[in-house]
Structure formats: C-alpha cells, structure tokens
Amino acid sequence: MVAVFIGFAAGSLVMFEQMGFGMSIAIFLDATLIRSLLVPASMRLLGKWNWWFPSWLEWLPDFTESETTP
C-alpha cells in the first residue's frame, strides 16, 4: 500500500501528491511503530484485561481449551 501511495505522490496533480505523501507516511508509521511496538506493549500492560469479553457476546461458542486429555 505504501508503494501505491508513493506512486500517487510521484504524480503531477497536487491534490494526489499531497494525499499520496500523507497516506504513505501514515501507513508506514502504522505498520512499523503502532503494530510492532505500541500494540504488544499495551497488551503486556493490560494483562488479563486485554482479553476481556463483553457479557452481551455470551451467545458465542466458548473455544477455551479443556483440561481433560483424551
């Protein structure tokens, strides 16, 4: 996606150049900093609260591992 938006930035229309530059920087930062550093750090800090399941979704099947072995 970054390569596509860099292609827009290399064009000749100012509006597409601005959009392409901004989007390529935003996607690059999201893919590198946010997803590789901030998401794992927040998951580590939240601990078990990271996996909180809302009560209104109790109708979904429970896929937790059982302690019994075959």
CHARMM-style PDB file with segment names, atoms N, HN, CA, C and O in Angstrom:
ATOM      1  N   MET     1       0.819  -1.192   0.000  1.00  0.00      PROA
ATOM      2  CA  MET     1       0.000   0.000   0.000  1.00  0.00      PROA
ATOM      3  C   MET     1       0.861   1.254   0.000  1.00  0.00      PROA
ATOM      4  O   MET     1       0.535   2.249  -0.647  1.00  0.00      PROA
ATOM      5  N   VAL     2       1.962   1.189   0.734  1.00  0.00      PROA
ATOM      6  HN  VAL     2       2.227   0.381   1.259  1.00  0.00      PROA
ATOM      7  CA  VAL     2       2.854   2.354   0.755  1.00  0.00      PROA
ATOM      8  C   VAL     2       3.361   2.634  -0.652  1.00  0.00      PROA
ATOM      9  O   VAL     2       3.434   3.794  -1.060  1.00  0.00      PROA
ATOM     10  N   ALA     3       3.710   1.600  -1.397  1.00  0.00      PROA
ATOM     11  HN  ALA     3       3.651   0.658  -1.066  1.00  0.00      PROA
ATOM     12  CA  ALA     3       4.218   1.794  -2.757  1.00  0.00      PROA
ATOM     13  C   ALA     3       3.154   2.418  -3.659  1.00  0.00      PROA
ATOM     14  O   ALA     3       3.476   3.255  -4.502  1.00  0.00      PROA
ATOM     15  N   VAL     4       1.909   2.027  -3.493  1.00  0.00      PROA
ATOM     16  HN  VAL     4       1.647   1.347  -2.808  1.00  0.00      PROA
ATOM     17  CA  VAL     4       0.834   2.608  -4.299  1.00  0.00      PROA
ATOM     18  C   VAL     4       0.682   4.087  -4.001  1.00  0.00      PROA
ATOM     19  O   VAL     4       0.560   4.895  -4.922  1.00  0.00      PROA
ATOM     20  N   PHE     5       0.688   4.452  -2.729  1.00  0.00      PROA
ATOM     21  HN  PHE     5       0.788   3.796  -1.981  1.00  0.00      PROA
ATOM     22  CA  PHE     5       0.520   5.857  -2.385  1.00  0.00      PROA
ATOM     23  C   PHE     5       1.753   6.684  -2.734  1.00  0.00      PROA
ATOM     24  O   PHE     5       1.629   7.875  -3.020  1.00  0.00      PROA
ATOM     25  N   ILE     6       2.929   6.083  -2.717  1.00  0.00      PROA
ATOM     26  HN  ILE     6       3.030   5.115  -2.484  1.00  0.00      PROA
ATOM     27  CA  ILE     6       4.118   6.793  -3.189  1.00  0.00      PROA
ATOM     28  C   ILE     6       3.982   7.057  -4.690  1.00  0.00      PROA
ATOM     29  O   ILE     6       4.439   8.087  -5.187  1.00  0.00      PROA
ATOM     30  N   GLY     7       3.362   6.138  -5.398  1.00  0.00      PROA
ATOM     31  HN  GLY     7       2.991   5.302  -4.995  1.00  0.00      PROA
ATOM     32  CA  GLY     7       3.079   6.361  -6.817  1.00  0.00      PROA
ATOM     33  C   GLY     7       2.174   7.558  -7.027  1.00  0.00      PROA
ATOM     34  O   GLY     7       2.375   8.331  -7.964  1.00  0.00      PROA
ATOM     35  N   PHE     8       1.189   7.718  -6.172  1.00  0.00      PROA
ATOM     36  HN  PHE     8       1.027   7.090  -5.411  1.00  0.00      PROA
ATOM     37  CA  PHE     8       0.348   8.925  -6.243  1.00  0.00      PROA
ATOM     38  C   PHE     8       1.176  10.172  -5.980  1.00  0.00      PROA
ATOM     39  O   PHE     8       1.005  11.189  -6.652  1.00  0.00      PROA
ATOM     40  N   ALA     9       2.072  10.095  -5.005  1.00  0.00      PROA
ATOM     41  HN  ALA     9       2.211   9.269  -4.459  1.00  0.00      PROA
ATOM     42  CA  ALA     9       2.896  11.252  -4.647  1.00  0.00      PROA
ATOM     43  C   ALA     9       3.849  11.630  -5.779  1.00  0.00      PROA
ATOM     44  O   ALA     9       4.266  12.785  -5.871  1.00  0.00      PROA
ATOM     45  N   ALA    10       4.191  10.694  -6.623  1.00  0.00      PROA
ATOM     46  HN  ALA    10       3.852   9.756  -6.549  1.00  0.00      PROA
ATOM     47  CA  ALA    10       5.097  10.983  -7.732  1.00  0.00      PROA
ATOM     48  C   ALA    10       4.366  11.544  -8.948  1.00  0.00      PROA
ATOM     49  O   ALA    10       4.995  11.865  -9.956  1.00  0.00      PROA
ATOM     50  N   GLY    11       3.057  11.661  -8.859  1.00  0.00      PROA
ATOM     51  HN  GLY    11       2.546  11.400  -8.040  1.00  0.00      PROA
ATOM     52  CA  GLY    11       2.271  12.166  -9.988  1.00  0.00      PROA
ATOM     53  C   GLY    11       2.428  13.660 -10.184  1.00  0.00      PROA
ATOM     54  O   GLY    11       3.285  14.303  -9.576  1.00  0.00      PROA
ATOM     55  N   SER    12       1.575  14.198 -11.053  1.00  0.00      PROA
ATOM     56  HN  SER    12       0.879  13.676 -11.546  1.00  0.00      PROA
ATOM     57  CA  SER    12       1.690  15.615 -11.380  1.00  0.00      PROA
ATOM     58  C   SER    12       0.538  16.455 -10.827  1.00  0.00      PROA
ATOM     59  O   SER    12       0.591  17.682 -10.910  1.00  0.00      PROA
ATOM     60  N   LEU    13      -0.482  15.840 -10.275  1.00  0.00      PROA
ATOM     61  HN  LEU    13      -0.525  14.843 -10.208  1.00  0.00      PROA
ATOM     62  CA  LEU    13      -1.599  16.586  -9.702  1.00  0.00      PROA
ATOM     63  C   LEU    13      -1.332  16.848  -8.217  1.00  0.00      PROA
ATOM     64  O   LEU    13      -1.053  15.919  -7.458  1.00  0.00      PROA
ATOM     65  N   VAL    14      -1.419  18.094  -7.816  1.00  0.00      PROA
ATOM     66  HN  VAL    14      -1.646  18.848  -8.432  1.00  0.00      PROA
ATOM     67  CA  VAL    14      -1.045  18.488  -6.458  1.00  0.00      PROA
ATOM     68  C   VAL    14      -1.907  17.779  -5.415  1.00  0.00      PROA
ATOM     69  O   VAL    14      -1.397  17.351  -4.380  1.00  0.00      PROA
ATOM     70  N   MET    15      -3.193  17.653  -5.675  1.00  0.00      PROA
ATOM     71  HN  MET    15      -3.607  18.001  -6.516  1.00  0.00      PROA
ATOM     72  CA  MET    15      -4.078  17.018  -4.702  1.00  0.00      PROA
ATOM     73  C   MET    15      -3.663  15.557  -4.472  1.00  0.00      PROA
ATOM     74  O   MET    15      -3.621  15.095  -3.331  1.00  0.00      PROA
ATOM     75  N   PHE    16      -3.358  14.837  -5.553  1.00  0.00      PROA
ATOM     76  HN  PHE    16      -3.392  15.212  -6.480  1.00  0.00      PROA
ATOM     77  CA  PHE    16      -2.939  13.450  -5.416  1.00  0.00      PROA
ATOM     78  C   PHE    16      -1.546  13.338  -4.808  1.00  0.00      PROA
ATOM     79  O   PHE    16      -1.265  12.378  -4.090  1.00  0.00      PROA
ATOM     80  N   GLU    17      -0.681  14.289  -5.078  1.00  0.00      PROA
ATOM     81  HN  GLU    17      -0.909  15.068  -5.661  1.00  0.00      PROA
ATOM     82  CA  GLU    17       0.650  14.290  -4.467  1.00  0.00      PROA
ATOM     83  C   GLU    17       0.545  14.423  -2.959  1.00  0.00      PROA
ATOM     84  O   GLU    17       1.203  13.693  -2.218  1.00  0.00      PROA
ATOM     85  N   GLN    18      -0.281  15.351  -2.508  1.00  0.00      PROA
ATOM     86  HN  GLN    18      -0.815  15.944  -3.111  1.00  0.00      PROA
ATOM     87  CA  GLN    18      -0.451  15.560  -1.069  1.00  0.00      PROA
ATOM     88  C   GLN    18      -1.080  14.342  -0.411  1.00  0.00      PROA
ATOM     89  O   GLN    18      -0.623  13.889   0.638  1.00  0.00      PROA
ATOM     90  N   MET    19      -2.132  13.813  -1.031  1.00  0.00      PROA
ATOM     91  HN  MET    19      -2.504  14.182  -1.883  1.00  0.00      PROA
ATOM     92  CA  MET    19      -2.794  12.643  -0.463  1.00  0.00      PROA
ATOM     93  C   MET    19      -1.838  11.453  -0.450  1.00  0.00      PROA
ATOM     94  O   MET    19      -1.769  10.735   0.547  1.00  0.00      PROA
ATOM     95  N   GLY    20      -1.104  11.232  -1.532  1.00  0.00      PROA
ATOM     96  HN  GLY    20      -1.160  11.816  -2.342  1.00  0.00      PROA
ATOM     97  CA  GLY    20      -0.180  10.108  -1.610  1.00  0.00      PROA
ATOM     98  C   GLY    20       0.921  10.192  -0.580  1.00  0.00      PROA
ATOM     99  O   GLY    20       1.262   9.189   0.048  1.00  0.00      PROA
ATOM    100  N   PHE    21       1.487  11.387  -0.395  1.00  0.00      PROA
ATOM    101  HN  PHE    21       1.210  12.201  -0.906  1.00  0.00      PROA
ATOM    102  CA  PHE    21       2.544  11.558   0.603  1.00  0.00      PROA
ATOM    103  C   PHE    21       2.011  11.321   2.007  1.00  0.00      PROA
ATOM    104  O   PHE    21       2.616  10.586   2.787  1.00  0.00      PROA
ATOM    105  N   GLY    22       0.893  11.933   2.329  1.00  0.00      PROA
ATOM    106  HN  GLY    22       0.402  12.531   1.696  1.00  0.00      PROA
ATOM    107  CA  GLY    22       0.315  11.783   3.671  1.00  0.00      PROA
ATOM    108  C   GLY    22      -0.084  10.356   3.985  1.00  0.00      PROA
ATOM    109  O   GLY    22       0.198   9.858   5.075  1.00  0.00      PROA
ATOM    110  N   MET    23      -0.737   9.694   3.044  1.00  0.00      PROA
ATOM    111  HN  MET    23      -0.966  10.099   2.159  1.00  0.00      PROA
ATOM    112  CA  MET    23      -1.178   8.320   3.275  1.00  0.00      PROA
ATOM    113  C   MET    23      -0.001   7.357   3.359  1.00  0.00      PROA
ATOM    114  O   MET    23      -0.021   6.429   4.167  1.00  0.00      PROA
ATOM    115  N   SER    24       1.025   7.566   2.533  1.00  0.00      PROA
ATOM    116  HN  SER    24       1.041   8.320   1.877  1.00  0.00      PROA
ATOM    117  CA  SER    24       2.175   6.659   2.599  1.00  0.00      PROA
ATOM    118  C   SER    24       2.904   6.784   3.935  1.00  0.00      PROA
ATOM    119  O   SER    24       3.333   5.779   4.502  1.00  0.00      PROA
ATOM    120  N   ILE    25       3.046   8.005   4.440  1.00  0.00      PROA
ATOM    121  HN  ILE    25       2.697   8.821   3.979  1.00  0.00      PROA
ATOM    122  CA  ILE    25       3.674   8.191   5.754  1.00  0.00      PROA
ATOM    123  C   ILE    25       2.809   7.579   6.855  1.00  0.00      PROA
ATOM    124  O   ILE    25       3.323   6.910   7.752  1.00  0.00      PROA
ATOM    125  N   ALA    26       1.493   7.810   6.786  1.00  0.00      PROA
ATOM    126  HN  ALA    26       1.076   8.354   6.057  1.00  0.00      PROA
ATOM    127  CA  ALA    26       0.590   7.283   7.815  1.00  0.00      PROA
ATOM    128  C   ALA    26       0.600   5.756   7.838  1.00  0.00      PROA
ATOM    129  O   ALA    26       0.653   5.159   8.913  1.00  0.00      PROA
ATOM    130  N   ILE    27       0.551   5.125   6.688  1.00  0.00      PROA
ATOM    131  HN  ILE    27       0.508   5.609   5.814  1.00  0.00      PROA
ATOM    132  CA  ILE    27       0.538   3.663   6.629  1.00  0.00      PROA
ATOM    133  C   ILE    27       1.881   3.098   7.066  1.00  0.00      PROA
ATOM    134  O   ILE    27       1.927   2.081   7.758  1.00  0.00      PROA
ATOM    135  N   PHE    28       2.967   3.737   6.674  1.00  0.00      PROA
ATOM    136  HN  PHE    28       2.930   4.563   6.112  1.00  0.00      PROA
ATOM    137  CA  PHE    28       4.284   3.276   7.097  1.00  0.00      PROA
ATOM    138  C   PHE    28       4.435   3.339   8.616  1.00  0.00      PROA
ATOM    139  O   PHE    28       4.940   2.398   9.228  1.00  0.00      PROA
ATOM    140  N   LEU    29       3.999   4.442   9.227  1.00  0.00      PROA
ATOM    141  HN  LEU    29       3.588   5.206   8.730  1.00  0.00      PROA
ATOM    142  CA  LEU    29       4.089   4.570  10.678  1.00  0.00      PROA
ATOM    143  C   LEU    29       3.187   3.561  11.378  1.00  0.00      PROA
ATOM    144  O   LEU    29       3.567   2.984  12.397  1.00  0.00      PROA
ATOM    145  N   ASP    30       1.994   3.350  10.833  1.00  0.00      PROA
ATOM    146  HN  ASP    30       1.685   3.818  10.005  1.00  0.00      PROA
ATOM    147  CA  ASP    30       1.077   2.382  11.438  1.00  0.00      PROA
ATOM    148  C   ASP    30       1.664   0.985  11.380  1.00  0.00      PROA
ATOM    149  O   ASP    30       1.613   0.249  12.365  1.00  0.00      PROA
ATOM    150  N   ALA    31       2.220   0.615  10.240  1.00  0.00      PROA
ATOM    151  HN  ALA    31       2.261   1.213   9.440  1.00  0.00      PROA
ATOM    152  CA  ALA    31       2.737  -0.742  10.075  1.00  0.00      PROA
ATOM    153  C   ALA    31       4.011  -0.982  10.887  1.00  0.00      PROA
ATOM    154  O   ALA    31       4.266  -2.113  11.302  1.00  0.00      PROA
ATOM    155  N   THR    32       4.806   0.050  11.120  1.00  0.00      PROA
ATOM    156  HN  THR    32       4.598   0.968  10.783  1.00  0.00      PROA
ATOM    157  CA  THR    32       6.069  -0.161  11.836  1.00  0.00      PROA
ATOM    158  C   THR    32       5.938   0.144  13.321  1.00  0.00      PROA
ATOM    159  O   THR    32       6.139  -0.742  14.151  1.00  0.00      PROA
ATOM    160  N   LEU    33       5.611   1.367  13.665  1.00  0.00      PROA
ATOM    161  HN  LEU    33       5.448   2.087  12.991  1.00  0.00      PROA
ATOM    162  CA  LEU    33       5.601   1.755  15.075  1.00  0.00      PROA
ATOM    163  C   LEU    33       4.394   1.231  15.838  1.00  0.00      PROA
ATOM    164  O   LEU    33       4.543   0.621  16.897  1.00  0.00      PROA
ATOM    165  N   ILE    34       3.212   1.462  15.312  1.00  0.00      PROA
ATOM    166  HN  ILE    34       3.091   1.958  14.452  1.00  0.00      PROA
ATOM    167  CA  ILE    34       1.999   1.111  16.051  1.00  0.00      PROA
ATOM    168  C   ILE    34       1.886  -0.400  16.232  1.00  0.00      PROA
ATOM    169  O   ILE    34       1.742  -0.887  17.354  1.00  0.00      PROA
ATOM    170  N   ARG    35       1.951  -1.132  15.138  1.00  0.00      PROA
ATOM    171  HN  ARG    35       2.068  -0.737  14.227  1.00  0.00      PROA
ATOM    172  CA  ARG    35       1.704  -2.582  15.212  1.00  0.00      PROA
ATOM    173  C   ARG    35       2.867  -3.381  15.765  1.00  0.00      PROA
ATOM    174  O   ARG    35       2.664  -4.488  16.264  1.00  0.00      PROA
ATOM    175  N   SER    36       4.085  -2.851  15.689  1.00  0.00      PROA
ATOM    176  HN  SER    36       4.249  -1.953  15.283  1.00  0.00      PROA
ATOM    177  CA  SER    36       5.206  -3.636  16.206  1.00  0.00      PROA
ATOM    178  C   SER    36       5.635  -3.220  17.603  1.00  0.00      PROA
ATOM    179  O   SER    36       6.286  -4.004  18.292  1.00  0.00      PROA
ATOM    180  N   LEU    37       5.298  -2.024  18.042  1.00  0.00      PROA
ATOM    181  HN  LEU    37       4.769  -1.387  17.482  1.00  0.00      PROA
ATOM    182  CA  LEU    37       5.717  -1.575  19.365  1.00  0.00      PROA
ATOM    183  C   LEU    37       4.551  -1.285  20.311  1.00  0.00      PROA
ATOM    184  O   LEU    37       4.499  -1.822  21.417  1.00  0.00      PROA
ATOM    185  N   LEU    38       3.629  -0.446  19.882  1.00  0.00      PROA
ATOM    186  HN  LEU    38       3.671  -0.010  18.983  1.00  0.00      PROA
ATOM    187  CA  LEU    38       2.591   0.001  20.803  1.00  0.00      PROA
ATOM    188  C   LEU    38       1.532  -1.055  21.113  1.00  0.00      PROA
ATOM    189  O   LEU    38       1.092  -1.156  22.258  1.00  0.00      PROA
ATOM    190  N   VAL    39       1.118  -1.834  20.130  1.00  0.00      PROA
ATOM    191  HN  VAL    39       1.476  -1.752  19.200  1.00  0.00      PROA
ATOM    192  CA  VAL    39       0.104  -2.863  20.393  1.00  0.00      PROA
ATOM    193  C   VAL    39       0.639  -3.944  21.334  1.00  0.00      PROA
ATOM    194  O   VAL    39      -0.043  -4.266  22.306  1.00  0.00      PROA
ATOM    195  N   PRO    40       1.823  -4.523  21.098  1.00  0.00      PROA
ATOM    196  CA  PRO    40       2.325  -5.514  22.062  1.00  0.00      PROA
ATOM    197  C   PRO    40       2.575  -4.922  23.451  1.00  0.00      PROA
ATOM    198  O   PRO    40       2.342  -5.589  24.459  1.00  0.00      PROA
ATOM    199  N   ALA    41       3.049  -3.674  23.508  1.00  0.00      PROA
ATOM    200  HN  ALA    41       3.239  -3.132  22.689  1.00  0.00      PROA
ATOM    201  CA  ALA    41       3.287  -3.054  24.813  1.00  0.00      PROA
ATOM    202  C   ALA    41       1.982  -2.855  25.571  1.00  0.00      PROA
ATOM    203  O   ALA    41       1.920  -3.104  26.775  1.00  0.00      PROA
ATOM    204  N   SER    42       0.938  -2.409  24.875  1.00  0.00      PROA
ATOM    205  HN  SER    42       0.988  -2.207  23.897  1.00  0.00      PROA
ATOM    206  CA  SER    42      -0.347  -2.219  25.551  1.00  0.00      PROA
ATOM    207  C   SER    42      -0.947  -3.554  25.975  1.00  0.00      PROA
ATOM    208  O   SER    42      -1.574  -3.640  27.031  1.00  0.00      PROA
ATOM    209  N   MET    43      -0.763  -4.604  25.163  1.00  0.00      PROA
ATOM    210  HN  MET    43      -0.253  -4.535  24.305  1.00  0.00      PROA
ATOM    211  CA  MET    43      -1.256  -5.924  25.551  1.00  0.00      PROA
ATOM    212  C   MET    43      -0.532  -6.430  26.788  1.00  0.00      PROA
ATOM    213  O   MET    43      -1.143  -7.054  27.656  1.00  0.00      PROA
ATOM    214  N   ARG    44       0.754  -6.169  26.874  1.00  0.00      PROA
ATOM    215  HN  ARG    44       1.251  -5.662  26.169  1.00  0.00      PROA
ATOM    216  CA  ARG    44       1.538  -6.592  28.049  1.00  0.00      PROA
ATOM    217  C   ARG    44       1.079  -5.840  29.298  1.00  0.00      PROA
ATOM    218  O   ARG    44       0.950  -6.434  30.369  1.00  0.00      PROA
ATOM    219  N   LEU    45       0.834  -4.535  29.162  1.00  0.00      PROA
ATOM    220  HN  LEU    45       0.939  -4.053  28.292  1.00  0.00      PROA
ATOM    221  CA  LEU    45       0.409  -3.733  30.306  1.00  0.00      PROA
ATOM    222  C   LEU    45      -0.997  -4.094  30.770  1.00  0.00      PROA
ATOM    223  O   LEU    45      -1.276  -4.085  31.969  1.00  0.00      PROA
ATOM    224  N   LEU    46      -1.878  -4.410  29.835  1.00  0.00      PROA
ATOM    225  HN  LEU    46      -1.651  -4.417  28.861  1.00  0.00      PROA
ATOM    226  CA  LEU    46      -3.254  -4.722  30.207  1.00  0.00      PROA
ATOM    227  C   LEU    46      -3.397  -6.103  30.835  1.00  0.00      PROA
ATOM    228  O   LEU    46      -4.321  -6.336  31.615  1.00  0.00      PROA
ATOM    229  N   GLY    47      -2.500  -7.010  30.505  1.00  0.00      PROA
ATOM    230  HN  GLY    47      -1.750  -6.820  29.871  1.00  0.00      PROA
ATOM    231  CA  GLY    47      -2.557  -8.343  31.098  1.00  0.00      PROA
ATOM    232  C   GLY    47      -3.839  -9.072  30.758  1.00  0.00      PROA
ATOM    233  O   GLY    47      -4.213  -9.157  29.588  1.00  0.00      PROA
ATOM    234  N   LYS    48      -4.518  -9.601  31.766  1.00  0.00      PROA
ATOM    235  HN  LYS    48      -4.214  -9.533  32.716  1.00  0.00      PROA
ATOM    236  CA  LYS    48      -5.744 -10.363  31.503  1.00  0.00      PROA
ATOM    237  C   LYS    48      -6.876  -9.461  31.041  1.00  0.00      PROA
ATOM    238  O   LYS    48      -7.813  -9.941  30.403  1.00  0.00      PROA
ATOM    239  N   TRP    49      -6.820  -8.176  31.342  1.00  0.00      PROA
ATOM    240  HN  TRP    49      -6.059  -7.786  31.861  1.00  0.00      PROA
ATOM    241  CA  TRP    49      -7.876  -7.270  30.880  1.00  0.00      PROA
ATOM    242  C   TRP    49      -7.842  -7.083  29.371  1.00  0.00      PROA
ATOM    243  O   TRP    49      -8.823  -6.630  28.780  1.00  0.00      PROA
ATOM    244  N   ASN    50      -6.744  -7.422  28.753  1.00  0.00      PROA
ATOM    245  HN  ASN    50      -5.947  -7.790  29.233  1.00  0.00      PROA
ATOM    246  CA  ASN    50      -6.662  -7.356  27.301  1.00  0.00      PROA
ATOM    247  C   ASN    50      -7.642  -8.325  26.651  1.00  0.00      PROA
ATOM    248  O   ASN    50      -8.100  -8.090  25.532  1.00  0.00      PROA
ATOM    249  N   TRP    51      -7.965  -9.410  27.345  1.00  0.00      PROA
ATOM    250  HN  TRP    51      -7.593  -9.601  28.254  1.00  0.00      PROA
ATOM    251  CA  TRP    51      -8.829 -10.445  26.789  1.00  0.00      PROA
ATOM    252  C   TRP    51     -10.234 -10.390  27.375  1.00  0.00      PROA
ATOM    253  O   TRP    51     -10.929 -11.406  27.403  1.00  0.00      PROA
ATOM    254  N   TRP    52     -10.658  -9.229  27.841  1.00  0.00      PROA
ATOM    255  HN  TRP    52     -10.094  -8.404  27.819  1.00  0.00      PROA
ATOM    256  CA  TRP    52     -11.997  -9.069  28.401  1.00  0.00      PROA
ATOM    257  C   TRP    52     -13.038  -9.350  27.333  1.00  0.00      PROA
ATOM    258  O   TRP    52     -12.916  -8.891  26.197  1.00  0.00      PROA
ATOM    259  N   PHE    53     -14.056 -10.099  27.698  1.00  0.00      PROA
ATOM    260  HN  PHE    53     -14.156 -10.472  28.621  1.00  0.00      PROA
ATOM    261  CA  PHE    53     -15.112 -10.474  26.770  1.00  0.00      PROA
ATOM    262  C   PHE    53     -16.420  -9.858  27.254  1.00  0.00      PROA
ATOM    263  O   PHE    53     -16.846 -10.161  28.368  1.00  0.00      PROA
ATOM    264  N   PRO    54     -17.069  -9.012  26.470  1.00  0.00      PROA
ATOM    265  CA  PRO    54     -18.299  -8.368  26.921  1.00  0.00      PROA
ATOM    266  C   PRO    54     -19.427  -9.374  27.159  1.00  0.00      PROA
ATOM    267  O   PRO    54     -19.530 -10.385  26.465  1.00  0.00      PROA
ATOM    268  N   SER    55     -20.254  -9.083  28.134  1.00  0.00      PROA
ATOM    269  HN  SER    55     -20.170  -8.261  28.697  1.00  0.00      PROA
ATOM    270  CA  SER    55     -21.314 -10.017  28.504  1.00  0.00      PROA
ATOM    271  C   SER    55     -22.370 -10.151  27.412  1.00  0.00      PROA
ATOM    272  O   SER    55     -23.034 -11.184  27.335  1.00  0.00      PROA
ATOM    273  N   TRP    56     -22.541  -9.154  26.580  1.00  0.00      PROA
ATOM    274  HN  TRP    56     -22.001  -8.314  26.642  1.00  0.00      PROA
ATOM    275  CA  TRP    56     -23.552  -9.248  25.533  1.00  0.00      PROA
ATOM    276  C   TRP    56     -23.123 -10.182  24.399  1.00  0.00      PROA
ATOM    277  O   TRP    56     -23.913 -10.449  23.493  1.00  0.00      PROA
ATOM    278  N   LEU    57     -21.889 -10.680  24.437  1.00  0.00      PROA
ATOM    279  HN  LEU    57     -21.248 -10.463  25.173  1.00  0.00      PROA
ATOM    280  CA  LEU    57     -21.427 -11.648  23.444  1.00  0.00      PROA
ATOM    281  C   LEU    57     -21.367 -13.068  24.001  1.00  0.00      PROA
ATOM    282  O   LEU    57     -20.687 -13.927  23.437  1.00  0.00      PROA
ATOM    283  N   GLU    58     -22.073 -13.321  25.101  1.00  0.00      PROA
ATOM    284  HN  GLU    58     -22.625 -12.624  25.559  1.00  0.00      PROA
ATOM    285  CA  GLU    58     -22.048 -14.655  25.707  1.00  0.00      PROA
ATOM    286  C   GLU    58     -22.699 -15.706  24.834  1.00  0.00      PROA
ATOM    287  O   GLU    58     -22.508 -16.898  25.079  1.00  0.00      PROA
ATOM    288  N   TRP    59     -23.455 -15.317  23.831  1.00  0.00      PROA
ATOM    289  HN  TRP    59     -23.609 -14.349  23.632  1.00  0.00      PROA
ATOM    290  CA  TRP    59     -24.108 -16.266  22.942  1.00  0.00      PROA
ATOM    291  C   TRP    59     -23.111 -16.948  21.998  1.00  0.00      PROA
ATOM    292  O   TRP    59     -23.435 -17.963  21.383  1.00  0.00      PROA
ATOM    293  N   LEU    60     -21.899 -16.390  21.884  1.00  0.00      PROA
ATOM    294  HN  LEU    60     -21.636 -15.565  22.385  1.00  0.00      PROA
ATOM    295  CA  LEU    60     -20.881 -17.012  21.036  1.00  0.00      PROA
ATOM    296  C   LEU    60     -20.350 -18.281  21.693  1.00  0.00      PROA
ATOM    297  O   LEU    60     -20.302 -18.361  22.921  1.00  0.00      PROA
ATOM    298  N   PRO    61     -19.950 -19.279  20.898  1.00  0.00      PROA
ATOM    299  CA  PRO    61     -19.426 -20.512  21.490  1.00  0.00      PROA
ATOM    300  C   PRO    61     -18.115 -20.281  22.232  1.00  0.00      PROA
ATOM    301  O   PRO    61     -17.335 -19.398  21.874  1.00  0.00      PROA
ATOM    302  N   ASP    62     -17.882 -21.076  23.260  1.00  0.00      PROA
ATOM    303  HN  ASP    62     -18.516 -21.793  23.551  1.00  0.00      PROA
ATOM    304  CA  ASP    62     -16.673 -20.982  24.070  1.00  0.00      PROA
ATOM    305  C   ASP    62     -15.625 -21.945  23.513  1.00  0.00      PROA
ATOM    306  O   ASP    62     -15.844 -23.157  23.496  1.00  0.00      PROA
ATOM    307  N   PHE    63     -14.489 -21.413  23.059  1.00  0.00      PROA
ATOM    308  HN  PHE    63     -14.311 -20.429  23.073  1.00  0.00      PROA
ATOM    309  CA  PHE    63     -13.439 -22.233  22.465  1.00  0.00      PROA
ATOM    310  C   PHE    63     -12.217 -22.346  23.365  1.00  0.00      PROA
ATOM    311  O   PHE    63     -11.110 -22.559  22.871  1.00  0.00      PROA
ATOM    312  N   THR    64     -12.394 -22.209  24.668  1.00  0.00      PROA
ATOM    313  HN  THR    64     -13.294 -22.036  25.069  1.00  0.00      PROA
ATOM    314  CA  THR    64     -11.256 -22.359  25.572  1.00  0.00      PROA
ATOM    315  C   THR    64     -10.853 -23.824  25.644  1.00  0.00      PROA
ATOM    316  O   THR    64     -11.678 -24.719  25.460  1.00  0.00      PROA
ATOM    317  N   GLU    65      -9.582 -24.053  25.912  1.00  0.00      PROA
ATOM    318  HN  GLU    65      -8.912 -23.326  26.061  1.00  0.00      PROA
ATOM    319  CA  GLU    65      -9.075 -25.420  25.994  1.00  0.00      PROA
ATOM    320  C   GLU    65      -9.556 -26.070  27.284  1.00  0.00      PROA
ATOM    321  O   GLU    65      -9.545 -25.456  28.351  1.00  0.00      PROA
ATOM    322  N   SER    66      -9.971 -27.304  27.164  1.00  0.00      PROA
ATOM    323  HN  SER    66      -9.980 -27.803  26.297  1.00  0.00      PROA
ATOM    324  CA  SER    66     -10.391 -28.040  28.351  1.00  0.00      PROA
ATOM    325  C   SER    66      -9.177 -28.694  28.979  1.00  0.00      PROA
ATOM    326  O   SER    66      -8.167 -28.922  28.313  1.00  0.00      PROA
ATOM    327  N   GLU    67      -9.280 -28.992  30.259  1.00  0.00      PROA
ATOM    328  HN  GLU    67     -10.100 -28.806  30.800  1.00  0.00      PROA
ATOM    329  CA  GLU    67      -8.149 -29.571  30.982  1.00  0.00      PROA
ATOM    330  C   GLU    67      -8.109 -31.085  30.878  1.00  0.00      PROA
ATOM    331  O   GLU    67      -7.162 -31.712  31.353  1.00  0.00      PROA
ATOM    332  N   THR    68      -9.118 -31.677  30.266  1.00  0.00      PROA
ATOM    333  HN  THR    68      -9.887 -31.168  29.880  1.00  0.00      PROA
ATOM    334  CA  THR    68      -9.117 -33.130  30.142  1.00  0.00      PROA
ATOM    335  C   THR    68      -8.306 -33.533  28.921  1.00  0.00      PROA
ATOM    336  O   THR    68      -8.338 -32.865  27.887  1.00  0.00      PROA
ATOM    337  N   THR    69      -7.588 -34.621  29.055  1.00  0.00      PROA
ATOM    338  HN  THR    69      -7.562 -35.163  29.895  1.00  0.00      PROA
ATOM    339  CA  THR    69      -6.809 -35.152  27.932  1.00  0.00      PROA
ATOM    340  C   THR    69      -7.449 -36.419  27.429  1.00  0.00      PROA
ATOM    341  O   THR    69      -8.023 -37.166  28.222  1.00  0.00      PROA
ATOM    342  N   PRO    70      -7.374 -36.693  26.133  1.00  0.00      PROA
ATOM    343  CA  PRO    70      -8.035 -37.912  25.596  1.00  0.00      PROA
ATOM    344  C   PRO    70      -7.332 -39.179  25.986  1.00  0.00      PROA
ATOM    345  OT1 PRO    70      -7.768 -40.267  25.611  1.00  0.00      PROA
TER     346      PRO     70
END
